[in-house]
Amino acid sequence: MHFTLKLIKVGNSVGATFPKEMLSALQVQSGDSLTVTQSPDGYRITPYSPEIEKQVAAGREVMSEFRDTLRALAK
């Protein structure tokens, strides 16, 4: 599936218009939030999930707390 997004000026910012087919595939609608993450091959757009946000925050906390241990294990 391939979609082209059009960028539009919204006040002092820039917004994007999403084709209805893309919104349907993402199972989102106007007013919903999206998460954009960088990946090795570009960017990934997914519906925002509070549960995933909690998991990411927990992972960051563990990585921060055990930074030295994780660094030693990575060697």
URWOCOR-V251854 format. One record per helix or strand. SS is the DSSP state (hx for helix, st for strand). FROM is the first residue (numbers start at 1). LEN is the number of residues. If there is no record, write none. Layout:
SS:FROM:LEN, SS:FROM:LEN
//
This chain:
st:6:5, st:13:5, hx:20:7, st:34:6, st:42:6, hx:50:16, hx:67:8
//
